[in-house]
Structures are given as C-alpha cells and as structure tokens.
Amino acid sequence: MSLGARSSWWHSAVVYEIYPMSFYDADGDGVGDLRGILAKVDYLAHLGVDAVWLTPIYPSPWADNGYDVADYLSVHPAFGTLEDLYALRDALRKRGMRLILDLVFNHTSDEHPWFQAARLDPQSPFRDFYYFHPGIRDEDGERRPPNNWGSFFGGSAWTWDEQAQAYYLHLFDRKQPDLNWDHPPVRRALTDIARTWLVRGAGGFRLDVINFIGKPRGLPNGRPEPGSAYAYDLDLLDREKVERYVGELYRVVKAQNPEAVVIGETPGVTLEEALRWTRLEAPILDMVIAFDHVTFDGEGGNKWRPLPFDVGRFKKIWTRWQKGLSGRGWWAVYLGNHDQPRPASRYVRDGAYRAVGAVALNALLLTAYGTPFLYQGEELGLPNAGFSSLAEYRDVESRNAARLFREAGMAEEDILALLGRRSRDNARVPIPWTDDPAGGFTRGNPWISPHPRAGELHVARQLADPGSLLAATRALIGLRRAFPAAAHGPFVPLEDVGGDVPPEVIAYLRPAVPAEHFAARGAEAHPFAEPGSGGAREISRDSPVGRPGTLLVLANLSPDSAAVTVPEWLVAVDPEPVFCSQPTEGAVSPSGVFEYGVLWGARVPSGRAANFPGVCGAEGSCEAYAAERCLGSAARLRRGPLTLEPYEARVYVLG
C-alpha cells in the first residue's frame, strides 16, 4: 500500500552511513576499505536498509579524513580501486540497495591540480577557481587578511601563500581552499564530475556543506563570535546564489537520472529555507541535512561550550521541524553521524540507561517524518569512545581545539573530558565485529584506538541475541517498511489532538494519509468537530488521524518515569501495540549486552509480513524476545494517565 503522491524511492528508504576507514578492514593494513564493506553487504541487507552513503573515498592527503579531495574521479589507494567500488555497487544492487556518494564541492585539497596550477601562476585559468586576495594594510602598514572570517577548524579563514603571493580562503582547514562558484568554469567542472559518477552507477549524492558556496559579494566582515577576533556568521551567506547554483546542478543530475537522490548538507539552514529548497513544485534539493537539533546543546551554538541536555528544548526543535516540513518539504533526519557525538551518550542523561535510551532514540528516528539516516554503530547502541589520552585523537578539528585550549591554560584532564563529550572521533572508532583483538575490525594495527567497550557490544554478540539493540533496530526498520504511514504520513503531535504530554516525552501520530494531502486540507484536517452545546468536542468520523494504519509513537527521553494521557477518542479505537522497549531490573539479555534489558517485539497485521523481511514468520505474526511481557494486555491503552518508564518507547497501530 502506498499512501502518497511522493513516490520516489528515498521517501520510504532508510539510509545507512558508512565511514569507510572505520567499517571493516579486508586487507589487514589497519584501515577500513571497499573490500571490507563488500564483505559485510549481507549484514547491511540483514539490517534492512535501502541505501548506503559512503563518506569520501577519493584520493586525498587526509588532512580532514578525506574531505580534502585531490582527485574527484578516482579511489584512494588505501580504500582500493574503481573496480572494488564497482563490485560494491553491484553487490548492493543485487540486494536491493543503492550507493550514495559524498561530493565535497565547497572546497578541494590544496594538493588538487586545480589549486597547484592556480597558486603558481596568476594568469592560470584556474586562478579564478579559488578566492585569492592580496590582503589589506592596517594603520601600521602591516598586511592582514581581507576580512575577519574564522576557520571552523580554528584561526583565520585566510592563509598567506608564498607561491601565490596572496591569501586564499578556506572556511575549514588551511589545506581545504574554497572553490569560487561565481566562476562559471567551476560550476561546469563540478557538474561534469557529478555526471561521470552517475554514468558509473551512483544512486545519488550527498553534497557537503553545499550552502557554504554562497559567498557574499565583496566578502564583507561578519559579526565576531563573543570572546573571539573571528566571525563565523552564516547570515552572510548569499541564499540567492545557493538557490541558483545548486538548482543548476540539481537539474543536470535529474536530467541524466531522475531517480538519483540529491541531498544537501546545509549548516545553519532555517525551516523556511528547507521548505523552499525541497518544495514539491520546484526543488533544488531532494532533502536537506539540518542542524538545529544538534547545535542547540552548545552555548551560542559552539560545540566546545556544551550545555546539559535539555529534553524539553530538544523536543520543541524536533517537533517544529517535523511538523513544519510535514507534507510540504523533506529532510534527512538523523541523530548522529561522523561529525557528531554518539546519540547514546549525547541524548541519554543517565549512563545506566544507555541501552534502553538508544532503543528509544532509534524508535524516534525510524518513525520520523523524512528519510532516516542511521550512522554505523547506532544499531549497536555504541556510546562515545572517550579516549584516555590526547595522543589517541586523530581528528584535525579535535587536535586543533586541544592545542588552542592548552594555549588558553585549560588543564589536560579538562580537555580530555571535553573531547570525550564532543570530539568527532567518538563516532569514528572502528565498528566492533567480534571479541577478537581490535574488535575483529582488522588483523593489523587499527588506524585509531578500538572502542573501549567493543568486547561487550560487538556485532557477533548482538546478532546471536534476540533481545539486543541490533535486533530491536532491525525490527524498527521492518516496522517502518510494514506501515506506510511511518514514511508518508504527516507528523501530528499528540498535544494537537487532545493529549496531555509532559516536556520529557515526545508523542505523536503518523496518520495513514499522504502528508501533502493532510497539509493541503489545513483546518479541515483537524481531528475534532466543533464543540456541541455542552462544550464537549468529539472526534470527527472522517478524521484522517483516526484511519486504520495510523501509528501512535510515545518516547520518554528522561531518566525519570513520565505520565502521558492519551485522548479518549484514541483510547476508544483500541490501538494495537506493535513495538516497545522497557527498562527492567537486572540483566535481561541472555548475552549480558545491556545493563538494563530491552524488551521488544512486533506484531504485523496479516498480509504485511512480506514487508517485514526476516522478522515475521510466514503466518504474519511477529514475536520477539519477551514480546508477551512487552506487548501483552499491560501495554494496551487505558483511560487515564499512562506511565512510561525511563527511556521507554512504544509504537501502536490503529485498526
């Protein structure tokens, strides 16, 4: 059953992000590779994902782990060859999955031939591929950069180049000079690169920081960040340029392959921009990667000034984006990735509840409006790595930050504690596959220290345990596939239909009606009829929120129990529980993976078992470890408050 006008494959897909150097090492050199991913394709198929996004696999000097590209059309020797990439592409296709590549088009490596030619000769045709500037003189006659922009990796965004006798702009590392998209030959060259990868079989692209290409005319100074000489002012970005230039690239990609997905990483994007850029009638992107929900817990948006996790504030942001985009735009919805701390550490305030908290977060992710992006290891509930020494960190951003903190007088133990919360390396350690040395990731010495909890949380252990987080994640992916409302229905907060929900609980309906139809109906879609003579409001008989197949999701993101009151009309239709996780006393999981047990299960109506591969039996009844305890009579909705235990999540289906 299909719910809606949105029919492209990615609207109902789950995308799995792979950080290749940390996924699996097939040749034993300590670095993950394409052959390693190929060896684990059946694992991805077992998990049930629809597409795989690879972070950059191109030749690079590796100043920023591959996001400094020296050749867009080849494969880094550490990862393998083009033939290896084609073999992976074909293996994914055979199992019904697509390959998404990362295109880093805001900047290149300073070792890219374009930049090498540009710096050597002011008359080179590549000089205008980048932003070179002679600098300005201050009142003392000293030469300095043309503006006060800061690099997101620390220091000025301008570096003086002796060969070029000019400054060049780099919003990130000094080895990542920014491309000048105002120069038409740049746009043509990048478009040709995208065309080539489509011919080679890419199923789409993730465009790295693509809105940063909109450099403002004249490169003016920005507002310095408090306590800094530098500005990181995203309000300066020229949105009109972004729409024009990205729109050009989008139309070229779609002309060559209408089914190729185009995903834009867009730091600082507003909801209004997301709606405009992904609108049905004239998009410039198929979906945006937004950041509001992963920057709110840093003071002033600064990740290095972390704030305690405020679930109420998170809920407001999450709900605003889910409800705001519903039926009108689209986003790549995520909780973690290769640039973010692990969700199980970031959003779970009490470490004792890490396991059930991770289940609740995955329930939230995999029943969300938008395309869920699951980052490698999230299906295992991996927490932050939290290394014990600064020498173990490899990330350029983290190492630069540690140097600046040390220069500012911060104690090493405080630097370690901060990196243990915020470093990108927390999510970049190798995936633990077994309890072998290095977690079974490699036969050699891994490029970065293994995860300290690899022995407890490895894949082999969780595959063998029907009560594991891996099994629960797989069930949630199957549930999304089994119930079209999870992908195509609108997002309706339970508070909007008469529920009483505390701030620490995210509760919502995903009605079994196309989200765009729901949005178009506006006020007519409200679930209540007008109040009668006694002032009572009744559920309208044709309300779209009450249709069979509608999902109700309840997720408590707090270490305390919380009471939710479900509206009477919803209790009356007796929704069937299809998924739940409950914290319990003691270790429930036979393998001892979790400190607190996860009870989960799913029952799918007859006829939908085929859409729940590997989870349901042929008879269409899906039952899993401790399902009766979790989904029995105690889980049914009753009149009055429903108590959710700490980090408990439940999913119900109407009809």
Secondary structure, 3 states (H helix, E strand, C coil): CCCCCCCCHHHHCCEEEECHHHCCCCCCCCCCCHHHHHHCHHHHHHHCCCEEEECCCCCCCCCCCCCCCCCCCCCCCCCCCHHHHHHHHHHHHHCCCEEEEEECCCECCCCCHHHHHHHHCCCCCCHHHECEECCEECCCCCEECCCCEECCCCCECEEEECCCCEEEECCCCCCCCEECCCCHHHHHHHHHHHHHHHHCCCCEEEECCHHHHCCCCCCCCCCECCCCCCECCHHHCCHHHHHHHHHHHHHHHHHHCCCCEEEEECCCCCHHHHHHHCCCCCCCCCEEECCHHHHCCEHHHCCCCECCCCHHHHHHHHHHHHHHHCCCCCEEECCCCCCCCCHHHHCCCCHHHHHHHHHHHHHHHHCCCCEEEEECCHHHCCCCCCCCCHHHCCCHHHHHHHHHHHHCCCCHHHHHHHHHHHCHHHHCCCCCCCCCHHHHCCCCCCCCCCCCCHHHHCHHHHHCCCCCHHHHHHHHHHHHHHCCHHHHCCCEEHHHHCCECCCCEEEEEECCCCHHHHHHHHHHHCCECCCCCCCCCCECCCCHHHCCCCEEEEEECCCCCEEEECCHHHHHCCCEEEEEECCCCCCCCCCCCCCCCCCCCCCCCCCCHHHCCCCCCCCCCCCCCCHHHHHCHHHCCCCCEEEECCCCEEEEECC
